[in-house]
Amino acid sequence: MYGQAGEPEHQLGTMIAYLSGILTFKSPSMVHLEVNGVGYEVQISLHTYSQLQALEKIKLYIYQQFREDGQTLYGFFEPEERLMFVQLIGINGVGAATARMMLSSLKPEEIARAISGGDSRTLEKVKGIGKKTAERIVLELKDKLSKTVVENSNSSFIYNTLEQDSLNALVALGIPRAAAETAVRKAVQLSPETQTLEIIIKKALQFI
C-alpha cells in the first residue's frame, strides 16, 4: 500500500490493542498518554479529540503502523472508528494521513452511511479525496460493511466484525488477501445463521 507521497507503508499488524492512562498533553491531532510511567505519543482525529478533550484519564484503541523510518501510533476513542480507519487504509491510494483526515471531517457512521449508500460525493468533500479515490472507496468497502445503520442518539454502523476478524486471521496464516476474502464470503453464505469466528475460519479454509 502507498501513502499520499507514494511511498510504501509497511504495515505488519497491530501489536498494541489499546492504551489506558493519563493525558499529559492533548491537541486536535496528537496526544501524550502516560501509561505506568511511560509516555506514548499518539496521533488522533478530530472526532476522537472532541470526545476526550474534557477528560484526563482515557482508553484509546490503537493502530500501530510500522514503516522503514519508524512506527506511529494512531489512537481512537471508539473501536468503531479504529475499524473504519483500518478499512480505509486498506484501499489502494488511501494512506493513514488521508484516513485520519476523513475521520476528522466525517464521523465513522457518516462515512459508513455514504459508502453503503454509494454516495461518493460526500467523500469527495473531504480534503485530499478526489473523485476516483472516493469511488474506489465506495466500490471496495460497500460489500464489507453491514447493510444496517442504527438510527438513534447513539447511532453506530454495524460492521461485519466476524468476517473481518476471520479475514485477518487467514491473512496472518499467510493466505493471500484476495483468496481469503473470497473464501470467507463463501463460508458466511454457506450457513449465515450459526456463525462463530472458529467456524468461519474452518469453513473458509475448505475453499482455499
DASUL-V982718 format. One record per pair of residues at least 24 apart in sequence whose C-alpha atoms are under 10 Angstrom apart, sorted by the first residue. I is the first residue (numbers start at 1). J is the second residue. D is the distance in whole Angstrom. If there is no record, write none. Layout:
BEGIN
i = [I & I]
j = [J & J]
d = [D & D]
END
This chain:
BEGIN
i = [1 & 1 & 1 & 1 & 1 & 1 & 1 & 2 & 2 & 2 & 2 & 2 & 2 & 2 & 2 & 3 & 3 & 3 & 3 & 3 & 3 & 3 & 3 & 4 & 4 & 4 & 4 & 4 & 4 & 4 & 5 & 5 & 6 & 6 & 7 & 7 & 8 & 8 & 8 & 9 & 9 & 9 & 9 & 9 & 9 & 9 & 9 & 10 & 10 & 10 & 10 & 10 & 10 & 10 & 11 & 11 & 11 & 11 & 11 & 11 & 11 & 12 & 12 & 12 & 12 & 12 & 13 & 13 & 13 & 13 & 13 & 13 & 14 & 14 & 14 & 14 & 14 & 14 & 15 & 15 & 15 & 15 & 16 & 16 & 16 & 16 & 16 & 17 & 17 & 17 & 17 & 17 & 17 & 18 & 18 & 18 & 18 & 18 & 18 & 18 & 18 & 18 & 18 & 19 & 19 & 19 & 19 & 19 & 19 & 20 & 20 & 20 & 20 & 20 & 21 & 21 & 21 & 21 & 21 & 22 & 22 & 22 & 22 & 22 & 23 & 23 & 23 & 23 & 23 & 23 & 23 & 24 & 24 & 25 & 26 & 26 & 26 & 27 & 28 & 28 & 28 & 29 & 29 & 29 & 29 & 30 & 30 & 30 & 31 & 31 & 33 & 33 & 33 & 33 & 40 & 41 & 41 & 41 & 41 & 42 & 42 & 42 & 42 & 42 & 43 & 43 & 43 & 43 & 43 & 43 & 43 & 44 & 44 & 44 & 44 & 44 & 44 & 44 & 44 & 44 & 45 & 45 & 45 & 45 & 45 & 45 & 45 & 45 & 45 & 45 & 45 & 45 & 45 & 46 & 46 & 46 & 46 & 46 & 46 & 46 & 46 & 47 & 47 & 47 & 47 & 47 & 47 & 47 & 47 & 47 & 47 & 47 & 47 & 48 & 48 & 48 & 48 & 48 & 48 & 48 & 48 & 49 & 49 & 49 & 49 & 50 & 50 & 51 & 51 & 51 & 52 & 52 & 65 & 72 & 74 & 78 & 80 & 80 & 80 & 80 & 80 & 80 & 80 & 81 & 81 & 81 & 81 & 81 & 82 & 83 & 83 & 83 & 83 & 84 & 84 & 84 & 84 & 84 & 84 & 84 & 84 & 87 & 87 & 87 & 87 & 87 & 87 & 88 & 88 & 88 & 89 & 90 & 90 & 90 & 91 & 91 & 91 & 91 & 91 & 91 & 92 & 92 & 92 & 92 & 93 & 93 & 93 & 93 & 94 & 94 & 94 & 94 & 94 & 94 & 97 & 98 & 98 & 98 & 98 & 99 & 99 & 101 & 101 & 101 & 101 & 102 & 102 & 102 & 102 & 107 & 108 & 108 & 109 & 109 & 109 & 109 & 109 & 109 & 110 & 110 & 110 & 110 & 111 & 111 & 112 & 112 & 112 & 112 & 112 & 112 & 112 & 112 & 112 & 112 & 112 & 112 & 113 & 113 & 113 & 113 & 113 & 113 & 113 & 114 & 114 & 115 & 115 & 115 & 115 & 115 & 115 & 115 & 116 & 116 & 116 & 116 & 116 & 116 & 116 & 116 & 116 & 117 & 117 & 118 & 143 & 144 & 144 & 161 & 162 & 162 & 162 & 162 & 162 & 162 & 162 & 163 & 163 & 163 & 163 & 163 & 163 & 163 & 164 & 165 & 165 & 165 & 166 & 166 & 166 & 166 & 166 & 166 & 166 & 166 & 167 & 167 & 167 & 167 & 169 & 169 & 170 & 170 & 170 & 170 & 175 & 175 & 176 & 179 & 179 & 179 & 180 & 180 & 180 & 180 & 182 & 182 & 183 & 183 & 184]
j = [89 & 90 & 91 & 92 & 93 & 94 & 95 & 89 & 90 & 91 & 92 & 93 & 94 & 95 & 96 & 89 & 92 & 93 & 94 & 95 & 96 & 97 & 98 & 93 & 94 & 95 & 96 & 97 & 98 & 128 & 93 & 95 & 93 & 95 & 67 & 95 & 67 & 68 & 95 & 65 & 66 & 67 & 68 & 69 & 89 & 95 & 96 & 65 & 66 & 67 & 68 & 69 & 70 & 71 & 63 & 64 & 65 & 66 & 67 & 68 & 71 & 64 & 65 & 66 & 67 & 172 & 63 & 64 & 65 & 66 & 168 & 172 & 62 & 63 & 64 & 65 & 66 & 73 & 62 & 63 & 64 & 65 & 61 & 62 & 63 & 64 & 73 & 60 & 61 & 62 & 63 & 64 & 75 & 59 & 60 & 61 & 62 & 63 & 64 & 75 & 76 & 77 & 79 & 58 & 59 & 60 & 61 & 62 & 75 & 57 & 58 & 59 & 60 & 61 & 56 & 57 & 58 & 59 & 60 & 55 & 56 & 57 & 58 & 59 & 52 & 53 & 55 & 56 & 57 & 58 & 59 & 56 & 57 & 56 & 52 & 53 & 56 & 53 & 52 & 53 & 104 & 74 & 100 & 101 & 104 & 73 & 74 & 75 & 74 & 75 & 57 & 58 & 59 & 60 & 73 & 72 & 73 & 74 & 75 & 72 & 73 & 74 & 75 & 76 & 72 & 73 & 74 & 75 & 76 & 97 & 100 & 73 & 74 & 75 & 76 & 77 & 100 & 101 & 103 & 104 & 74 & 75 & 76 & 77 & 81 & 97 & 99 & 100 & 101 & 102 & 103 & 104 & 105 & 100 & 101 & 102 & 103 & 104 & 105 & 106 & 107 & 76 & 77 & 78 & 81 & 100 & 102 & 103 & 104 & 105 & 106 & 107 & 108 & 75 & 76 & 77 & 78 & 81 & 103 & 104 & 107 & 75 & 76 & 77 & 104 & 77 & 104 & 76 & 77 & 78 & 76 & 77 & 96 & 96 & 100 & 108 & 108 & 109 & 156 & 157 & 158 & 159 & 161 & 107 & 108 & 109 & 156 & 157 & 108 & 108 & 159 & 161 & 164 & 108 & 109 & 111 & 112 & 141 & 145 & 157 & 159 & 137 & 140 & 141 & 144 & 145 & 164 & 137 & 140 & 141 & 137 & 137 & 140 & 141 & 133 & 136 & 137 & 138 & 140 & 141 & 133 & 136 & 137 & 140 & 129 & 133 & 136 & 137 & 128 & 129 & 133 & 134 & 136 & 137 & 128 & 126 & 127 & 128 & 129 & 128 & 129 & 126 & 127 & 128 & 129 & 126 & 127 & 128 & 129 & 156 & 156 & 157 & 149 & 150 & 155 & 156 & 157 & 158 & 149 & 155 & 156 & 157 & 138 & 157 & 138 & 141 & 142 & 145 & 146 & 147 & 148 & 149 & 156 & 157 & 158 & 159 & 142 & 145 & 147 & 148 & 149 & 156 & 157 & 138 & 142 & 139 & 140 & 141 & 142 & 143 & 144 & 145 & 141 & 142 & 143 & 144 & 145 & 146 & 147 & 148 & 149 & 142 & 147 & 142 & 185 & 181 & 185 & 197 & 188 & 195 & 196 & 197 & 198 & 200 & 201 & 187 & 188 & 195 & 196 & 197 & 200 & 201 & 197 & 197 & 200 & 201 & 196 & 197 & 198 & 199 & 200 & 201 & 202 & 204 & 197 & 200 & 201 & 204 & 197 & 201 & 201 & 202 & 204 & 205 & 205 & 208 & 208 & 204 & 207 & 208 & 204 & 205 & 207 & 208 & 207 & 208 & 207 & 208 & 208]
d = [8 & 7 & 8 & 6 & 7 & 8 & 8 & 9 & 10 & 9 & 7 & 6 & 7 & 6 & 9 & 9 & 9 & 6 & 6 & 4 & 7 & 8 & 8 & 7 & 7 & 6 & 8 & 7 & 7 & 9 & 10 & 9 & 8 & 9 & 10 & 10 & 8 & 9 & 9 & 8 & 7 & 6 & 8 & 10 & 10 & 8 & 9 & 7 & 5 & 5 & 7 & 10 & 10 & 9 & 10 & 8 & 6 & 5 & 7 & 10 & 9 & 9 & 7 & 6 & 9 & 10 & 8 & 7 & 7 & 8 & 9 & 9 & 8 & 6 & 5 & 7 & 9 & 10 & 9 & 8 & 7 & 9 & 8 & 6 & 7 & 7 & 9 & 9 & 6 & 5 & 7 & 9 & 10 & 7 & 5 & 4 & 5 & 8 & 10 & 8 & 9 & 10 & 10 & 8 & 6 & 5 & 7 & 7 & 8 & 7 & 6 & 4 & 6 & 9 & 8 & 6 & 6 & 7 & 9 & 9 & 6 & 4 & 6 & 9 & 9 & 9 & 8 & 5 & 6 & 7 & 10 & 8 & 9 & 9 & 9 & 7 & 10 & 8 & 10 & 9 & 9 & 10 & 9 & 10 & 9 & 10 & 9 & 9 & 10 & 9 & 9 & 8 & 9 & 9 & 8 & 8 & 7 & 9 & 9 & 7 & 5 & 5 & 6 & 9 & 8 & 6 & 5 & 6 & 9 & 10 & 9 & 9 & 6 & 5 & 6 & 9 & 7 & 10 & 9 & 9 & 9 & 8 & 8 & 9 & 9 & 10 & 9 & 6 & 7 & 9 & 6 & 5 & 9 & 8 & 8 & 10 & 7 & 4 & 8 & 9 & 9 & 9 & 8 & 10 & 9 & 9 & 10 & 6 & 5 & 8 & 8 & 7 & 9 & 8 & 6 & 5 & 8 & 8 & 9 & 8 & 10 & 10 & 9 & 8 & 9 & 10 & 10 & 10 & 7 & 9 & 10 & 7 & 9 & 10 & 9 & 10 & 7 & 9 & 8 & 8 & 9 & 8 & 10 & 8 & 6 & 9 & 10 & 10 & 9 & 9 & 9 & 9 & 9 & 6 & 9 & 8 & 8 & 10 & 10 & 10 & 9 & 9 & 10 & 7 & 9 & 10 & 9 & 7 & 10 & 8 & 10 & 9 & 9 & 9 & 9 & 8 & 7 & 10 & 7 & 8 & 9 & 8 & 9 & 10 & 10 & 7 & 9 & 10 & 10 & 9 & 8 & 10 & 10 & 9 & 10 & 9 & 8 & 7 & 8 & 10 & 10 & 7 & 7 & 8 & 9 & 6 & 8 & 9 & 8 & 10 & 8 & 8 & 8 & 9 & 7 & 6 & 5 & 9 & 10 & 10 & 9 & 9 & 10 & 9 & 9 & 9 & 8 & 7 & 9 & 10 & 10 & 9 & 9 & 7 & 9 & 9 & 10 & 9 & 9 & 9 & 7 & 10 & 8 & 8 & 9 & 8 & 9 & 7 & 6 & 9 & 10 & 8 & 8 & 5 & 8 & 9 & 7 & 8 & 7 & 9 & 9 & 8 & 9 & 8 & 10 & 10 & 10 & 9 & 10 & 8 & 7 & 6 & 10 & 8 & 10 & 9 & 8 & 10 & 9 & 8 & 8 & 9 & 10 & 7 & 10 & 9 & 9 & 6 & 8 & 9 & 7 & 6 & 9 & 9 & 10 & 9 & 8 & 9 & 9 & 8 & 7 & 10 & 9 & 8 & 10 & 8 & 10 & 10 & 9 & 7 & 8 & 8 & 9 & 7 & 8 & 9 & 5 & 6 & 10]
END
